C-alpha cells in the first residue's frame, strides 16, 4: 500500500512540475519579499490552484507515511501489518483536518485584526510552505522506507525540516504583520497560539489513533 502511495506522489510531482514549474519557481523567489499588493505572487490560474491543492494533499499523505514509519519502529512487536490501510487513512484524515482547521483559524483571526491585503499575503505564504513540503518530504520518505538508515536519523531530518519551515513562517509572519520592533511581543503571542497549541491537539489525536491500531 505504501509503495502505491509513493508512486502516486511521484506522478503528482511530475504533473505539477510539467504544468506549473515556472509559476512555482516565481512563487518561491517572491516568498522573501513582502509587498503591499494583493498577492506576493503573480496572478494565479486555476491550474496553479489545483496543483497547490494536490501538493498540500501530498504533504498530508507523506506526513502520514512518515508517522507510520516512526511509530511502527518504536513499537515493532505490537504492530500488525494488516492495519496499515486503516492507520494510513486515520493519520491522513487527522493531519489534513489539522492543517485545514489551522488555515481556517488563521483566516478568521486575520479577518478580525488585520486588513484584507495582509491576510491574503499570509494565506498565500502559508499554503506555499505546505506545498513545498510535498516535494521536500518525498525523498525523506523514500529514505525512511527503502534505505537502511536508522529511524532516529530519519526523525532528526524530519524535525529539522519542520523547524526550518516554521522559521520561514515565523519570518513571514513578522514581515507581514509585525514589521516594527514593538510588534515582536504580539508576534510571539500570535504565532505560539496558532502554531504550538494546535500541535498538542494533533499529538493527542495521534496517540488516540495509535491506541486503536498499534
Number of C-alpha atoms within 10 A of each C-alpha: 9 14 11 9 14 19 12 13 22 16 11 17 19 12 14 19 14 10 14 17 13 10 17 20 12 14 17 16 12 16 18 14 13 15 15 11 11 14 20 23 20 11 10 11 11 9 12 17 12 12 21 21 15 18 24 23 19 28 25 24 25 27 23 22 23 23 18 19 17 16 15 18 14 13 10 10 9 10 16 11 11 9 12 18 12 13 21 20 14 18 23 22 14 17 21 20 14 17 17 12 13 16 15 12 13 18 17 13 13 18 14 10 10 14 11 13 16 21 22 18 23 23 17 16 23 19 17 18 17 20 22 17 21 24 18 14 21 21 12 17 19 14 15 21 16 9 9 8 11 11 17 13 11 19 17 10 14 18 12 12 16 13 12 12 17 16 12 17 18 16 14 21 21 19 16 18 21 16 13 9 8 9 12 14 10 13 18 14 10 15 16 13 12 16 15 10 11 15 14 11 11 16 11 11 16 18 11 11 16 17 8 11 16 19
